[in-house]
Amino acid sequence: MQIKKVGVIGCGLMGHGIVQVAAQGGFQVVAFEADAGALQKGLGRIEGSLSKLAGKNVEKGKMTEDQAAEWVRTTRAQIHGSTDMADLKDCDLVVEAIIENLEIKKSLFGELGQLVKDSAIFASNTSSFPIREMAQASGRPDRFVGLHFFNPVQLMRLVEVVRTDKTQPEVFDAARRFGEACGKTAVACKDTPGFVVNRLLVPYMVQAILMLDRGDASKEDIDAAMQFGCGYPMGPLTLTDYVGLDTTLAILEGWVENYPDEPAFKIPASLREKVRAGKLGRKTGEGYYKWEGDKKQ
Ligand SMILES: NC(=O)c1ccc[n+]([C@@H]2O[C@H](COP(=O)([O-])OP(=O)(O)OC[C@H]3O[C@@H](n4cnc5c(N)ncnc54)[C@H](O)[C@@H]3O)[C@@H](O)[C@H]2O)c1
């Protein structure tokens, strides 16, 4: 099963990065957005990112100016932007990276199942929904995987490749090879909540919030403890502010609803209160910390 042509649906924060790493990996890519403005914005981000990367390669002496310009040109030429879904028909792999809404994703995969050639593989980049539900909606559950990239896609070196009970082994292998060709370390995971990374990370953030809520330690000391005691780039409360309190709460609500007996899935009271008050983290200027742009106050 050889993947040559890849469709990416949604050219936002994650989608534009997936388009770029796939093009860098040598795949022909159709970048699809329903909205022309959003498509132009996504393609513009890719062009900016490719130029920046080329500049860095020149600085490091890995490429001459001419080689860098040629690399940007050939990589960009691999990408075809489109607002016409019919352009996805003959893709070998279609990766969905639209907004995190299960009903919209299911309806999109229903449509794709009718449109895209039968041999194509479908993948979702969802962070929180069961892959099997979208796989069922697509009408081809045996040819469906999760491909969970990390933000920013161009820099983060991991992709989680998620299989359901119905995913054919050769489909899984082809998806894994695609992730590796995009320059990522690919890890395999079953279709379980949060896959590997978020299943470990979100309960860790929850425990930090619960410590703060109980008054066991201050937010600054909890963060310093994990940053300097474990060598993490930032502490858990700063991380929660970066991820967004609303995103964190939405993930937890889904898990608590589906797995009420799992003790690791808890919703701290302060998380609910802050979201209710519109304190969503760095993006709104306040979460567990106050923020001015990228700087904690
Ligand atoms: N943001 C993260 O850190 C992160 C990390 C891993 C996975 N994810 C997952 O990736 C997916 C995308 O997240 P994002 O942060 O890139 O969101 P985003 O809002 O930045 O981008 C979504 C894009 O999809 C487009 N879109 C929406 N509906 C569409 C449709 N029907 N057809 C075509 N395009 C459509 C929007 O115009 C937008 O450009 C979500 O499932 C999210 O859970 C996000």
The ligand as an SDF file (V2000), in Angstrom:
LIG
                    3D

 44 48  0  0  0  0  0  0  0  0999 V2000
   -4.2780   22.9070   18.8040 N   0  0  0  0  0  0  0  0  0  0  0  0
   -3.5750   21.8790   19.2510 C   0  0  0  0  0  0  0  0  0  0  0  0
   -2.6110   22.0240   20.0480 O   0  0  0  0  0  0  0  0  0  0  0  0
   -3.8890   20.4860   18.7590 C   0  0  0  0  0  0  0  0  0  0  0  0
   -2.9510   19.4600   18.9560 C   0  0  0  0  0  0  0  0  0  0  0  0
   -3.2320   18.1740   18.4530 C   0  0  0  0  0  0  0  0  0  0  0  0
   -4.4340   17.9450   17.8020 C   0  0  0  0  0  0  0  0  0  0  0  0
   -5.3420   18.9680   17.6420 N   0  0  0  0  0  0  0  0  0  0  0  0
   -6.5800   18.6800   16.9180 C   0  0  0  0  0  0  0  0  0  0  0  0
   -6.4440   19.1530   15.5850 O   0  0  0  0  0  0  0  0  0  0  0  0
   -7.7170   19.5500   15.0750 C   0  0  0  0  0  0  0  0  0  0  0  0
   -7.6120   20.9680   14.5500 C   0  0  0  0  0  0  0  0  0  0  0  0
   -7.2560   21.8290   15.6030 O   0  0  0  0  0  0  0  0  0  0  0  0
   -6.6080   23.2650   15.3250 P   0  0  0  0  0  0  0  0  0  0  0  0
   -6.0420   23.7050   16.6300 O   0  0  0  0  0  0  0  0  0  0  0  0
   -5.7650   23.2130   14.1090 O   0  0  0  0  0  0  0  0  0  0  0  0
   -7.9180   24.1120   15.0060 O   0  0  0  0  0  0  0  0  0  0  0  0
   -8.0390   25.4660   14.1400 P   0  0  0  0  0  0  0  0  0  0  0  0
   -9.3030   26.0890   14.5750 O   0  0  0  0  0  0  0  0  0  0  0  0
   -6.7670   26.2540   14.1840 O   0  0  0  0  0  0  0  0  0  0  0  0
   -8.1800   24.9510   12.6390 O   0  0  0  0  0  0  0  0  0  0  0  0
   -9.3220   24.3020   12.1560 C   0  0  0  0  0  0  0  0  0  0  0  0
   -9.4410   24.6670   10.6880 C   0  0  0  0  0  0  0  0  0  0  0  0
  -10.4360   23.8320   10.0970 O   0  0  0  0  0  0  0  0  0  0  0  0
  -11.1910   24.6180    9.1990 C   0  0  0  0  0  0  0  0  0  0  0  0
  -12.4860   23.9540    9.0420 N   0  0  0  0  0  0  0  0  0  0  0  0
  -13.4900   23.8820    9.9350 C   0  0  0  0  0  0  0  0  0  0  0  0
  -14.5030   23.1380    9.4200 N   0  0  0  0  0  0  0  0  0  0  0  0
  -14.0970   22.7310    8.1980 C   0  0  0  0  0  0  0  0  0  0  0  0
  -14.6760   21.9340    7.1750 C   0  0  0  0  0  0  0  0  0  0  0  0
  -15.8860   21.3850    7.3380 N   0  0  0  0  0  0  0  0  0  0  0  0
  -13.9650   21.7140    6.0430 N   0  0  0  0  0  0  0  0  0  0  0  0
  -12.7610   22.2530    5.8960 C   0  0  0  0  0  0  0  0  0  0  0  0
  -12.1400   23.0270    6.8280 N   0  0  0  0  0  0  0  0  0  0  0  0
  -12.8170   23.2500    7.9510 C   0  0  0  0  0  0  0  0  0  0  0  0
  -11.2670   25.9980    9.8050 C   0  0  0  0  0  0  0  0  0  0  0  0
  -11.4860   26.9850    8.8150 O   0  0  0  0  0  0  0  0  0  0  0  0
   -9.8640   26.1210   10.4410 C   0  0  0  0  0  0  0  0  0  0  0  0
   -8.9330   26.7190    9.5540 O   0  0  0  0  0  0  0  0  0  0  0  0
   -8.7110   19.3440   16.1980 C   0  0  0  0  0  0  0  0  0  0  0  0
   -9.3170   18.0890   16.0410 O   0  0  0  0  0  0  0  0  0  0  0  0
   -7.8270   19.3500   17.4560 C   0  0  0  0  0  0  0  0  0  0  0  0
   -8.3550   18.5790   18.5120 O   0  0  0  0  0  0  0  0  0  0  0  0
   -5.0930   20.2320   18.0840 C   0  0  0  0  0  0  0  0  0  0  0  0
  1  2  1  0
  2  3  2  0
  2  4  1  0
  4  5  1  0
  4 44  2  0
  5  6  2  0
  6  7  1  0
  7  8  2  0
  8  9  1  0
  8 44  1  0
  9 10  1  0
  9 42  1  0
 10 11  1  0
 11 12  1  0
 11 40  1  0
 12 13  1  0
 13 14  1  0
 14 15  2  0
 14 16  1  0
 14 17  1  0
 17 18  1  0
 18 19  2  0
 18 20  1  0
 18 21  1  0
 21 22  1  0
 22 23  1  0
 23 24  1  0
 23 38  1  0
 24 25  1  0
 25 26  1  0
 25 36  1  0
 26 27  1  0
 26 35  1  0
 27 28  2  0
 28 29  1  0
 29 30  1  0
 29 35  2  0
 30 31  1  0
 30 32  2  0
 32 33  1  0
 33 34  2  0
 34 35  1  0
 36 37  1  0
 36 38  1  0
 38 39  1  0
 40 41  1  0
 40 42  1  0
 42 43  1  0
M  CHG  2   8   1  16  -1
M  END
$$$$
